């Protein structure tokens, strides 16, 4: 059968895999965003701490995804746990780096003005610094999401959820009549999900970033 016939006859399984793939990436991005922003807030005022945070998350990103998942399997087992841990760790670098850069780029006069009207440090952070640093943070989230879309496919190696299972099944049966269809369906599915997520981030940016900051 051709590709479209394969998609038509397996659409239910493909939709299930696509949902699981998107869900895994989304949930891991939420966790990575919270952790990454917290690390950025905790380290941006100190050059040494900021460089250490960036270097550490960079080192994590250099580890091959298959190797990391393989190392996690004896510790947390197969399935969802190694997928979640690996994706969360891989998603940290762009968020941490952009959070630090964004917070350091806030105009000091605005912070001084907020201090002058009696804002506490926590209030300044929540109402002045983080909103102004949000555009680069959102950019970091977009970059992390695009990376995790591809990395999540490797989770099938550890019996994880997602479209990677379709790709691995195809690679494992190369030479069969549906092998290429399986690989192509999984790959195109990941690309489509990545584009949909990116479009959602563009919309979020338009809704959450004021025109003055965008300008």
Protein Blocks (a to p, Z undefined) as FASTA:
>chain_A
ZZklmmmmmmmmmmmmmmmmmmmmmmmmmmmmmmmmmmmmmmmmpmklmmmmmmmmmmmm
mpcfklmmmmmmmmnoghjllmmmmmmmmmmmmmmmmmmmmmmmpcfklmmmmmmnopaf
klmmmmmmmmmmmmmmmmmmmmmmmmmmmmmmmmmmnopacjklmmmmmmmmgoiaklmm
mmmmmmmmmmmmmmmmmmmmmmmmmmmmcfklmZZ
